[in-house]
């Protein structure tokens, strides 16, 4: 993806009055509350889906996306979607993966999810805090590449939208995460050349119901604008909703990047000394005997600095932002023990450091 597509705001400065900001917060809160109440009703209905209203469109394992049947709502000409089922990972990992209140966070998230091709942060309304690191309300712009747009057959779609995320509590005290994307318009956010402005409204809630399992219930409606045929519109909408399957993976990779920063800022791990040429995972020699002498056949875990043999090393592609705001992806080697440690680490603390304390991911580029 082009570097400029994520660093250049296509509009002028977005000026919001105090009244504008209050109204945007009210709009977001009302939409989220309505979704929250709908999810409570869904739980009371034992999470059953009304198949007379919803038709299965696609699935990934037990996670399914449905499309509203035309005859269930004849007056609505726009397709509506429903996504239900479990997502991998904990609630906090999923929330850490989806929240992106800054341009840098958006770029890193998109590198793992591939959910859009260009974006900009237009205004920050509510910022994360230590108490609520996932709480955010932001005005954003994004562009989605459409197949065959380069041939002039169709044009890319772009959206100006209000994004809201955070945590609410059920009556029994259990935590519920939410994520809202809702189109908005301002005098400054004019139509852009060679693009069709679309409208959308998506809202999803997330509820952890197992050690590594998070229930998802998301609904959405999209108007891609122009003369895009229904099938292409549906495919784009479903692709956007199914990106949620990668939220926890994104959160885990961001935790790894943060743990790297912590270790290296503290002068690397000061635990027990590492035995050279012995794999820290299996304790086997990391050198192999050849006719021409000894040849090193290991790598080094970038967290504990211990050697790992070819069989035990685990490579993860992590995303970083360079000082000139270029996205850089590098394969980083870890041992199994450090990966397990990263999985168990406090996700909320990692979120506070990225979203509240604003640790700089640009300082991590050289670690790859």
C-alpha contacts under 8 A as a table, 3 or more apart, distances in Angstrom:
res1	aa1	res2	aa2	distance
1	X	5	X	7.41
1	X	117	X	6.75
2	X	5	X	5.36
2	X	6	X	7.42
3	X	6	X	5.81
3	X	7	X	6.66
3	X	325	X	7.70
3	X	326	X	5.91
3	X	327	X	7.31
4	X	7	X	5.01
4	X	8	X	5.65
5	X	8	X	6.15
5	X	117	X	7.55
5	X	118	X	4.90
5	X	119	X	6.71
6	X	9	X	7.98
6	X	103	X	7.46
6	X	107	X	7.06
6	X	118	X	5.33
6	X	119	X	5.21
6	X	120	X	6.17
7	X	103	X	7.69
7	X	119	X	7.86
7	X	120	X	6.90
7	X	325	X	7.48
8	X	120	X	7.10
9	X	12	X	7.34
9	X	120	X	5.66
9	X	121	X	7.68
9	X	122	X	7.53
10	X	192	X	7.90
11	X	14	X	7.80
11	X	188	X	6.50
11	X	189	X	6.04
11	X	190	X	7.51
12	X	188	X	6.40
12	X	189	X	7.95
13	X	122	X	7.54
13	X	188	X	7.52
14	X	122	X	6.29
14	X	123	X	6.76
14	X	188	X	6.28
14	X	189	X	7.98
16	X	19	X	7.88
16	X	20	X	5.55
16	X	21	X	6.43
17	X	20	X	4.98
17	X	21	X	6.36
18	X	21	X	5.18
18	X	22	X	6.22
19	X	22	X	5.09
19	X	23	X	6.11
20	X	23	X	5.16
20	X	24	X	6.22
21	X	24	X	5.12
21	X	25	X	6.24
21	X	125	X	6.30
22	X	25	X	5.18
22	X	26	X	6.20
23	X	26	X	5.03
23	X	27	X	6.16
24	X	27	X	5.10
24	X	28	X	6.20
24	X	162	X	7.79
25	X	28	X	5.18
25	X	29	X	6.06
25	X	125	X	7.66
25	X	137	X	7.40
26	X	29	X	5.13
26	X	30	X	6.11
27	X	30	X	5.35
27	X	31	X	6.34
28	X	31	X	5.34
28	X	32	X	6.14
28	X	162	X	7.61
28	X	163	X	7.97
28	X	164	X	6.50
28	X	180	X	7.48
29	X	32	X	5.15
29	X	33	X	5.96
30	X	33	X	5.14
30	X	34	X	6.20
31	X	34	X	5.22
31	X	35	X	6.37
31	X	180	X	7.95
31	X	203	X	7.95
32	X	35	X	5.09
32	X	36	X	6.05
32	X	178	X	7.30
32	X	180	X	6.96
32	X	203	X	7.13
33	X	36	X	4.90
33	X	37	X	6.20
34	X	37	X	5.25
34	X	38	X	6.25
35	X	38	X	4.96
35	X	39	X	6.18
35	X	203	X	6.91
35	X	204	X	7.50
35	X	205	X	7.57
36	X	39	X	5.14
36	X	40	X	6.38
36	X	205	X	7.18
37	X	40	X	5.09
37	X	41	X	6.38
38	X	41	X	5.10
38	X	42	X	6.19
39	X	42	X	4.74
39	X	43	X	6.22
39	X	205	X	7.50
39	X	217	X	7.09
40	X	43	X	5.12
40	X	44	X	6.31
40	X	170	X	7.92
41	X	44	X	4.99
41	X	45	X	6.19
42	X	45	X	5.03
42	X	46	X	6.50
42	X	47	X	5.08
42	X	48	X	7.09
43	X	46	X	5.03
43	X	47	X	5.19
44	X	47	X	7.30
45	X	48	X	6.00
49	X	54	X	7.41
50	X	53	X	5.61
50	X	54	X	6.16
51	X	54	X	4.81
51	X	55	X	6.18
52	X	55	X	7.63
52	X	69	X	7.79
52	X	72	X	7.63
53	X	68	X	5.84
53	X	69	X	5.59
53	X	72	X	5.49
54	X	66	X	5.63
54	X	67	X	5.55
54	X	68	X	4.56
54	X	69	X	5.62
54	X	82	X	7.79
55	X	66	X	5.19
55	X	67	X	5.26
55	X	68	X	6.11
55	X	69	X	6.06
56	X	64	X	7.22
56	X	65	X	6.26
56	X	66	X	4.33
56	X	67	X	6.37
57	X	64	X	7.68
57	X	65	X	5.72
57	X	66	X	5.02
57	X	67	X	6.07
58	X	64	X	5.98
58	X	65	X	5.44
58	X	66	X	7.06
59	X	62	X	6.86
59	X	63	X	5.57
59	X	64	X	4.13
59	X	65	X	5.93
60	X	63	X	5.34
60	X	64	X	6.42
61	X	64	X	7.64
62	X	85	X	5.96
62	X	86	X	6.82
63	X	83	X	7.24
63	X	84	X	5.83
63	X	85	X	4.18
63	X	86	X	5.82
63	X	87	X	7.29
64	X	83	X	5.69
64	X	84	X	5.60
64	X	85	X	6.26
65	X	81	X	6.81
65	X	82	X	5.54
65	X	83	X	4.30
65	X	84	X	6.57
65	X	238	X	7.10
65	X	242	X	7.75
66	X	81	X	5.60
66	X	82	X	5.00
66	X	83	X	6.27
67	X	79	X	6.85
67	X	80	X	5.77
67	X	81	X	4.60
67	X	82	X	6.37
68	X	72	X	7.15
68	X	73	X	7.88
68	X	79	X	6.64
68	X	80	X	5.40
68	X	81	X	6.19
68	X	82	X	7.75
69	X	72	X	5.43
69	X	73	X	7.22
70	X	73	X	5.77
70	X	74	X	5.67
70	X	76	X	7.99
71	X	74	X	5.30
73	X	76	X	5.74
74	X	77	X	7.20
76	X	79	X	7.77
78	X	221	X	6.87
78	X	222	X	6.70
78	X	223	X	6.33
79	X	221	X	6.06
79	X	222	X	6.70
79	X	230	X	7.97
79	X	234	X	6.98
80	X	219	X	7.30
80	X	220	X	5.66
80	X	221	X	4.53
80	X	222	X	7.15
81	X	219	X	5.51
81	X	220	X	5.21
81	X	221	X	6.36
81	X	237	X	7.77
81	X	238	X	7.48
82	X	217	X	7.33
82	X	218	X	5.67
82	X	219	X	4.51
82	X	220	X	6.70
83	X	216	X	7.24
83	X	217	X	5.71
83	X	218	X	4.99
83	X	219	X	6.35
83	X	241	X	7.07
83	X	242	X	7.87
84	X	215	X	7.52
84	X	216	X	5.45
84	X	217	X	4.69
84	X	218	X	6.56
85	X	215	X	5.69
85	X	216	X	5.52
85	X	217	X	7.00
86	X	213	X	6.15
86	X	214	X	5.35
86	X	215	X	4.36
86	X	216	X	5.84
87	X	213	X	5.89
87	X	214	X	5.06
87	X	215	X	6.10
87	X	216	X	6.59
87	X	244	X	7.50
87	X	245	X	5.70
87	X	248	X	7.84
88	X	212	X	6.12
88	X	213	X	5.03
88	X	214	X	6.30
88	X	245	X	7.05
88	X	248	X	6.39
89	X	93	X	6.10
89	X	94	X	6.56
89	X	211	X	7.89
89	X	212	X	4.48
89	X	213	X	5.21
89	X	214	X	6.39
89	X	248	X	5.26
89	X	249	X	7.74
90	X	93	X	5.18
90	X	94	X	6.31
90	X	208	X	6.25
90	X	210	X	7.92
90	X	211	X	6.79
90	X	212	X	5.08
90	X	213	X	5.80
90	X	214	X	5.89
90	X	248	X	7.21
91	X	94	X	5.22
91	X	95	X	6.17
91	X	177	X	7.15
91	X	206	X	6.69
91	X	207	X	6.47
91	X	208	X	5.26
91	X	213	X	7.78
91	X	214	X	5.76
92	X	95	X	5.01
92	X	96	X	5.92
92	X	347	X	6.12
92	X	348	X	6.82
93	X	96	X	5.06
93	X	97	X	6.12
93	X	247	X	7.34
93	X	248	X	4.87
93	X	249	X	7.80
93	X	251	X	4.91
93	X	252	X	6.44
93	X	347	X	6.38
94	X	97	X	5.08
94	X	98	X	6.33
94	X	247	X	4.81
94	X	248	X	4.20
94	X	249	X	7.83
94	X	250	X	7.84
94	X	251	X	6.13
95	X	98	X	5.25
95	X	99	X	5.99
95	X	134	X	6.81
95	X	177	X	6.87
95	X	247	X	7.30
95	X	248	X	7.62
95	X	251	X	7.42
96	X	99	X	5.63
96	X	134	X	7.18
96	X	247	X	7.76
96	X	248	X	7.56
96	X	250	X	7.78
96	X	251	X	4.94
96	X	254	X	7.97
96	X	347	X	7.28
96	X	348	X	7.94
96	X	351	X	6.27
97	X	109	X	6.84
97	X	246	X	7.98
97	X	247	X	4.64
97	X	248	X	5.67
97	X	249	X	7.16
97	X	250	X	4.71
97	X	251	X	3.80
97	X	252	X	7.54
97	X	254	X	7.48
98	X	109	X	7.12
98	X	244	X	7.96
98	X	247	X	5.68
98	X	250	X	7.73
98	X	251	X	7.59
99	X	105	X	7.92
99	X	134	X	6.46
99	X	136	X	7.79
99	X	165	X	6.88
100	X	103	X	7.53
100	X	105	X	4.76
100	X	106	X	5.08
100	X	109	X	7.10
101	X	105	X	6.55
101	X	106	X	7.23
101	X	121	X	7.91
101	X	124	X	7.57
101	X	127	X	7.40
101	X	136	X	6.45
101	X	137	X	7.66
101	X	138	X	6.50
101	X	355	X	7.39
102	X	105	X	5.17
102	X	106	X	6.19
102	X	121	X	6.57
103	X	106	X	4.98
103	X	107	X	6.24
103	X	119	X	7.84
103	X	120	X	6.28
103	X	121	X	5.91
104	X	107	X	5.21
104	X	108	X	6.35
104	X	321	X	6.97
104	X	325	X	7.73
105	X	108	X	5.22
105	X	109	X	6.06
106	X	109	X	5.13
106	X	110	X	6.04
106	X	119	X	7.74
107	X	110	X	5.16
107	X	111	X	6.24
107	X	327	X	7.19
108	X	111	X	5.19
108	X	112	X	6.91
108	X	319	X	5.97
108	X	320	X	6.94
108	X	321	X	7.67
108	X	327	X	7.52
109	X	112	X	5.53
109	X	113	X	6.22
109	X	250	X	6.57
110	X	113	X	4.92
110	X	114	X	4.89
110	X	115	X	5.85
110	X	116	X	6.64
110	X	117	X	7.92
111	X	114	X	5.73
111	X	319	X	7.00
112	X	246	X	7.49
112	X	249	X	7.95
112	X	250	X	5.87
113	X	243	X	6.10
113	X	246	X	6.22
113	X	247	X	7.58
113	X	250	X	7.42
114	X	117	X	7.30
114	X	243	X	7.98
115	X	144	X	7.91
115	X	239	X	7.81
115	X	240	X	6.19
115	X	243	X	6.56
116	X	119	X	7.53
116	X	142	X	6.74
116	X	143	X	6.17
116	X	144	X	4.98
116	X	145	X	7.29
117	X	142	X	7.41
117	X	143	X	5.80
117	X	144	X	5.39
117	X	145	X	6.17
118	X	142	X	5.45
118	X	143	X	4.96
118	X	144	X	6.97
119	X	140	X	7.26
119	X	141	X	5.38
119	X	142	X	4.09
119	X	143	X	6.23
120	X	140	X	5.79
120	X	141	X	5.23
120	X	142	X	6.51
121	X	124	X	7.56
121	X	138	X	7.28
121	X	139	X	6.32
121	X	140	X	4.60
121	X	141	X	6.49
122	X	138	X	7.61
122	X	139	X	5.37
122	X	140	X	5.19
122	X	141	X	6.93
123	X	138	X	5.84
123	X	139	X	5.01
123	X	140	X	7.05
124	X	127	X	6.82
124	X	137	X	6.48
124	X	138	X	4.56
124	X	139	X	6.35
125	X	136	X	7.59
125	X	137	X	5.27
125	X	138	X	5.47
125	X	139	X	7.49
126	X	135	X	7.35
126	X	136	X	5.14
126	X	137	X	4.77
126	X	138	X	6.88
127	X	135	X	6.65
127	X	136	X	5.01
127	X	137	X	6.76
127	X	356	X	7.99
128	X	132	X	5.91
128	X	133	X	4.60
128	X	134	X	5.92
128	X	135	X	4.94
128	X	136	X	5.49
128	X	352	X	7.98
128	X	355	X	6.17
128	X	356	X	5.86
129	X	132	X	4.96
129	X	133	X	5.01
129	X	134	X	7.96
129	X	135	X	7.26
129	X	352	X	7.37
129	X	355	X	7.90
129	X	356	X	5.72
130	X	133	X	5.57
130	X	352	X	5.94
130	X	356	X	6.47
132	X	135	X	5.36
132	X	166	X	7.30
132	X	167	X	7.71
133	X	166	X	7.98
133	X	348	X	7.04
133	X	351	X	6.00
133	X	352	X	5.46
133	X	355	X	6.55
133	X	356	X	6.72
134	X	165	X	6.31
134	X	166	X	4.89
134	X	167	X	7.06
134	X	351	X	7.42
135	X	164	X	7.46
135	X	165	X	5.37
135	X	166	X	4.10
135	X	167	X	7.06
136	X	163	X	7.70
136	X	164	X	5.54
136	X	165	X	5.35
136	X	166	X	6.59
137	X	162	X	7.06
137	X	163	X	5.56
137	X	164	X	4.37
137	X	165	X	6.70
138	X	162	X	5.86
138	X	163	X	5.25
138	X	164	X	6.59
139	X	160	X	7.33
139	X	161	X	5.78
139	X	162	X	4.63
139	X	163	X	6.21
140	X	160	X	5.80
140	X	161	X	5.48
140	X	162	X	6.39
140	X	163	X	7.16
141	X	158	X	7.23
141	X	159	X	5.62
141	X	160	X	4.45
141	X	161	X	6.33
142	X	158	X	5.58
142	X	159	X	5.46
142	X	160	X	6.74
143	X	156	X	7.00
143	X	157	X	5.83
143	X	158	X	4.14
143	X	159	X	6.47
144	X	156	X	6.04
144	X	157	X	5.51
144	X	158	X	6.12
145	X	149	X	7.25
145	X	156	X	5.17
145	X	157	X	6.95
146	X	149	X	5.52
146	X	154	X	7.25
146	X	155	X	6.80
146	X	156	X	5.17
146	X	157	X	7.21
147	X	150	X	7.68
147	X	154	X	7.91
148	X	151	X	5.24
148	X	152	X	6.84
148	X	153	X	5.98
148	X	154	X	6.39
149	X	152	X	5.22
149	X	153	X	5.82
149	X	154	X	4.82
149	X	155	X	5.06
149	X	156	X	6.17
150	X	153	X	7.68
151	X	154	X	7.69
152	X	155	X	6.79
154	X	228	X	7.65
155	X	194	X	6.22
155	X	195	X	5.46
155	X	196	X	6.43
156	X	194	X	7.25
156	X	195	X	5.08
156	X	196	X	6.33
157	X	195	X	5.57
157	X	196	X	4.90
157	X	197	X	5.80
157	X	198	X	6.14
157	X	224	X	6.68
157	X	225	X	7.90
158	X	195	X	6.52
158	X	196	X	6.29
158	X	197	X	5.10
158	X	198	X	6.01
159	X	183	X	6.81
159	X	197	X	5.87
159	X	198	X	5.53
159	X	199	X	6.36
159	X	200	X	7.84
160	X	183	X	5.69
160	X	184	X	5.91
160	X	185	X	6.63
160	X	189	X	7.42
160	X	199	X	7.96
161	X	181	X	6.24
161	X	182	X	5.15
161	X	183	X	3.95
161	X	184	X	5.04
161	X	185	X	7.69
162	X	180	X	7.60
162	X	181	X	5.70
162	X	182	X	5.11
162	X	183	X	6.07
162	X	184	X	6.34
163	X	179	X	7.32
163	X	180	X	5.39
163	X	181	X	4.69
163	X	182	X	6.58
164	X	178	X	7.86
164	X	179	X	5.78
164	X	180	X	4.99
164	X	181	X	6.82
165	X	177	X	7.39
165	X	178	X	5.39
165	X	179	X	4.53
165	X	180	X	6.35
166	X	177	X	5.76
166	X	178	X	5.66
166	X	179	X	7.11
167	X	175	X	6.44
167	X	176	X	5.49
167	X	177	X	4.47
167	X	178	X	6.32
168	X	175	X	5.84
168	X	176	X	5.08
168	X	177	X	6.31
168	X	178	X	7.71
169	X	172	X	7.67
169	X	173	X	5.36
169	X	174	X	5.50
169	X	175	X	4.70
169	X	176	X	5.72
170	X	173	X	5.18
170	X	174	X	5.32
170	X	175	X	6.46
170	X	176	X	6.91
171	X	174	X	7.45
175	X	207	X	6.77
175	X	208	X	7.83
176	X	205	X	6.54
176	X	206	X	5.59
176	X	207	X	5.02
176	X	208	X	7.72
177	X	205	X	5.44
177	X	206	X	4.83
177	X	207	X	6.56
178	X	203	X	7.23
178	X	204	X	5.62
178	X	205	X	4.29
178	X	206	X	6.15
179	X	203	X	5.63
179	X	204	X	5.34
179	X	205	X	6.50
180	X	201	X	7.57
180	X	202	X	5.75
180	X	203	X	4.35
180	X	204	X	6.60
181	X	200	X	7.37
181	X	201	X	5.60
181	X	202	X	5.06
181	X	203	X	6.31
182	X	199	X	7.92
182	X	200	X	5.88
182	X	201	X	4.30
182	X	202	X	6.33
183	X	199	X	5.44
183	X	200	X	5.46
183	X	201	X	6.26
185	X	189	X	6.49
186	X	189	X	5.31
186	X	190	X	7.70
187	X	190	X	6.54
191	X	195	X	7.60
191	X	196	X	7.54
191	X	197	X	6.53
192	X	195	X	5.82
192	X	196	X	7.66
192	X	197	X	7.90
196	X	224	X	7.65
196	X	225	X	6.28
196	X	226	X	6.55
197	X	224	X	7.24
197	X	225	X	6.32
198	X	222	X	7.61
198	X	223	X	5.64
198	X	224	X	4.38
198	X	225	X	4.95
199	X	222	X	5.90
199	X	223	X	5.06
199	X	224	X	6.29
199	X	225	X	7.38
200	X	220	X	7.33
200	X	221	X	5.66
200	X	222	X	4.22
200	X	223	X	6.02
200	X	224	X	7.84
201	X	220	X	5.47
201	X	221	X	5.44
201	X	222	X	6.49
202	X	218	X	7.20
202	X	219	X	5.79
202	X	220	X	4.05
202	X	221	X	6.45
203	X	218	X	5.60
203	X	219	X	5.68
203	X	220	X	6.36
204	X	216	X	6.88
204	X	217	X	5.54
204	X	218	X	3.77
204	X	219	X	6.31
205	X	216	X	5.84
205	X	217	X	5.50
205	X	218	X	6.27
206	X	214	X	6.25
206	X	215	X	5.56
206	X	216	X	4.71
206	X	217	X	6.72
207	X	214	X	5.39
207	X	215	X	4.97
207	X	216	X	6.56
208	X	211	X	7.78
208	X	212	X	7.95
208	X	213	X	5.99
208	X	214	X	4.04
208	X	215	X	5.84
209	X	213	X	5.97
209	X	214	X	5.66
209	X	215	X	6.34
210	X	213	X	4.83
210	X	214	X	6.82
218	X	241	X	7.78
221	X	237	X	7.98
222	X	233	X	7.75
222	X	237	X	6.80
223	X	233	X	7.76
224	X	228	X	6.95
224	X	233	X	6.36
225	X	228	X	6.92
228	X	232	X	6.67
228	X	233	X	6.57
229	X	232	X	5.64
229	X	233	X	6.39
230	X	233	X	5.00
230	X	234	X	6.04
231	X	234	X	5.13
231	X	235	X	6.20
232	X	235	X	5.09
232	X	236	X	6.24
233	X	236	X	5.25
233	X	237	X	6.25
234	X	237	X	5.11
234	X	238	X	6.07
235	X	238	X	5.22
235	X	239	X	6.03
236	X	239	X	5.16
236	X	240	X	6.32
237	X	240	X	5.20
237	X	241	X	6.44
238	X	241	X	5.12
238	X	242	X	6.04
239	X	242	X	5.26
239	X	243	X	6.33
240	X	243	X	5.45
240	X	244	X	7.86
241	X	244	X	6.03
242	X	245	X	5.84
243	X	246	X	5.75
243	X	247	X	7.26
244	X	247	X	5.20
245	X	248	X	7.38
246	X	249	X	5.23
246	X	250	X	6.19
247	X	250	X	5.16
247	X	251	X	6.22
248	X	251	X	4.85
248	X	252	X	6.07
249	X	252	X	5.06
249	X	253	X	6.21
250	X	253	X	5.21
250	X	254	X	6.20
251	X	254	X	5.10
251	X	255	X	6.20
252	X	255	X	5.00
252	X	256	X	6.32
252	X	342	X	7.79
252	X	343	X	6.87
253	X	256	X	5.03
253	X	257	X	6.32
253	X	316	X	7.99
253	X	318	X	6.37
254	X	257	X	5.05
254	X	258	X	6.21
254	X	318	X	7.88
255	X	258	X	5.05
255	X	259	X	6.08
255	X	342	X	6.67
255	X	343	X	7.96
255	X	347	X	6.96
255	X	350	X	6.20
256	X	259	X	5.08
256	X	260	X	6.16
256	X	339	X	7.90
256	X	342	X	6.09
257	X	260	X	5.11
257	X	261	X	6.39
257	X	318	X	7.01
257	X	361	X	7.87
257	X	364	X	7.73
258	X	261	X	5.03
258	X	262	X	6.29
258	X	350	X	6.47
258	X	354	X	7.91
259	X	262	X	4.99
259	X	263	X	6.18
259	X	303	X	7.79
259	X	342	X	7.07
260	X	263	X	5.28
260	X	264	X	6.13
260	X	302	X	7.40
260	X	303	X	6.07
260	X	364	X	7.77
261	X	264	X	5.33
261	X	265	X	5.87
261	X	363	X	7.97
261	X	364	X	6.43
262	X	265	X	5.30
262	X	266	X	6.27
263	X	266	X	5.30
263	X	267	X	6.53
263	X	268	X	4.65
263	X	269	X	5.82
263	X	303	X	6.62
264	X	267	X	5.09
264	X	268	X	4.59
264	X	269	X	7.74
265	X	268	X	7.06
266	X	269	X	7.44
267	X	270	X	7.74
268	X	303	X	7.29
268	X	304	X	7.14
268	X	305	X	7.81
269	X	303	X	7.13
269	X	304	X	5.62
269	X	305	X	7.70
270	X	273	X	7.85
274	X	280	X	7.74
274	X	305	X	7.67
274	X	306	X	5.69
275	X	278	X	5.91
275	X	280	X	7.97
275	X	306	X	7.67
276	X	306	X	7.76
276	X	307	X	6.99
277	X	285	X	5.68
277	X	286	X	4.94
277	X	287	X	6.47
277	X	307	X	6.52
278	X	283	X	5.35
278	X	284	X	5.52
278	X	285	X	4.63
278	X	286	X	5.45
278	X	307	X	6.46
278	X	308	X	7.49
279	X	282	X	5.67
279	X	283	X	4.69
279	X	284	X	5.48
279	X	285	X	6.27
279	X	286	X	5.95
279	X	298	X	7.95
279	X	306	X	7.29
279	X	307	X	5.18
279	X	308	X	4.47
279	X	309	X	5.58
279	X	312	X	7.96
280	X	283	X	5.66
280	X	306	X	5.99
280	X	307	X	6.10
280	X	308	X	5.92
280	X	335	X	7.41
281	X	308	X	6.72
281	X	312	X	6.58
281	X	335	X	6.72
281	X	336	X	6.86
281	X	337	X	7.28
282	X	312	X	7.35
284	X	309	X	7.81
285	X	288	X	7.67
285	X	309	X	7.81
286	X	296	X	6.46
286	X	297	X	5.66
286	X	298	X	5.40
286	X	307	X	7.34
286	X	308	X	7.05
286	X	309	X	5.36
287	X	294	X	6.35
287	X	295	X	5.68
287	X	296	X	4.57
287	X	297	X	5.37
287	X	298	X	7.19
288	X	294	X	5.80
288	X	295	X	5.49
288	X	296	X	6.48
288	X	297	X	6.52
289	X	293	X	6.12
289	X	294	X	4.86
289	X	295	X	6.54
290	X	293	X	5.12
290	X	294	X	5.81
290	X	295	X	6.85
297	X	309	X	6.48
297	X	310	X	6.65
298	X	307	X	6.25
298	X	308	X	5.48
298	X	309	X	4.42
298	X	310	X	5.70
299	X	307	X	5.63
299	X	308	X	5.42
299	X	309	X	6.47
299	X	310	X	7.33
299	X	313	X	7.22
299	X	333	X	7.17
300	X	305	X	5.55
300	X	306	X	5.44
300	X	307	X	4.39
300	X	308	X	5.78
300	X	333	X	6.65
300	X	334	X	7.30
301	X	304	X	5.79
301	X	305	X	4.89
301	X	306	X	5.42
301	X	307	X	6.25
301	X	308	X	6.63
301	X	313	X	7.68
301	X	333	X	5.28
301	X	334	X	4.25
301	X	335	X	5.48
302	X	305	X	5.32
302	X	306	X	7.90
302	X	332	X	6.97
302	X	333	X	6.05
302	X	334	X	5.92
302	X	367	X	7.62
303	X	334	X	6.73
303	X	338	X	6.70
304	X	338	X	7.23
306	X	335	X	7.98
308	X	312	X	6.01
308	X	313	X	5.38
308	X	334	X	7.99
308	X	335	X	6.41
309	X	312	X	5.40
309	X	313	X	5.97
310	X	313	X	5.58
312	X	335	X	6.84
312	X	336	X	7.29
313	X	333	X	6.41
313	X	334	X	6.03
313	X	335	X	5.47
313	X	336	X	7.30
314	X	333	X	5.65
314	X	334	X	5.27
314	X	335	X	6.11
314	X	336	X	6.95
315	X	331	X	5.92
315	X	332	X	5.42
315	X	333	X	4.48
315	X	334	X	6.25
316	X	331	X	5.32
316	X	332	X	5.35
316	X	333	X	6.54
316	X	334	X	7.73
317	X	329	X	6.28
317	X	330	X	5.31
317	X	331	X	4.21
317	X	332	X	6.17
318	X	329	X	5.52
318	X	330	X	5.55
318	X	331	X	6.28
318	X	332	X	6.86
319	X	327	X	6.90
319	X	328	X	5.71
319	X	329	X	4.42
319	X	330	X	6.61
320	X	327	X	5.96
320	X	328	X	5.18
320	X	329	X	6.24
320	X	361	X	5.87
320	X	362	X	6.24
320	X	364	X	6.70
320	X	365	X	5.77
321	X	324	X	7.89
321	X	325	X	5.50
321	X	326	X	5.61
321	X	327	X	4.82
321	X	328	X	5.99
321	X	361	X	5.94
321	X	362	X	4.74
321	X	365	X	6.91
322	X	325	X	5.08
322	X	326	X	5.12
322	X	327	X	6.36
322	X	328	X	6.71
322	X	361	X	7.97
322	X	362	X	4.86
322	X	363	X	7.72
322	X	365	X	6.18
323	X	326	X	7.33
323	X	362	X	5.56
323	X	363	X	7.84
325	X	362	X	7.91
328	X	365	X	7.41
330	X	368	X	5.53
331	X	368	X	6.49
332	X	368	X	5.47
334	X	338	X	6.56
334	X	339	X	6.59
335	X	338	X	5.55
335	X	339	X	6.40
336	X	339	X	5.06
336	X	340	X	6.18
337	X	340	X	5.18
337	X	341	X	6.21
338	X	341	X	4.88
338	X	342	X	6.14
339	X	342	X	5.05
339	X	343	X	6.25
340	X	343	X	5.02
340	X	344	X	6.36
341	X	344	X	5.22
341	X	345	X	6.15
342	X	345	X	5.17
346	X	349	X	5.42
346	X	350	X	6.62
347	X	350	X	5.08
347	X	351	X	6.18
348	X	351	X	4.96
348	X	352	X	6.18
349	X	352	X	5.05
349	X	353	X	6.35
350	X	353	X	5.21
350	X	354	X	6.35
351	X	354	X	5.19
351	X	355	X	5.77
351	X	356	X	7.52
352	X	355	X	5.38
352	X	356	X	4.90
352	X	357	X	6.16
352	X	358	X	7.84
353	X	356	X	5.75
353	X	357	X	4.69
353	X	358	X	5.65
353	X	359	X	5.68
354	X	357	X	6.14
354	X	358	X	4.64
354	X	359	X	5.28
354	X	360	X	7.64
355	X	358	X	5.30
355	X	359	X	7.96
360	X	363	X	5.81
360	X	364	X	7.82
361	X	364	X	5.49
361	X	365	X	7.47
362	X	365	X	5.87
363	X	366	X	7.49
364	X	367	X	5.57
364	X	368	X	7.87
365	X	368	X	6.36
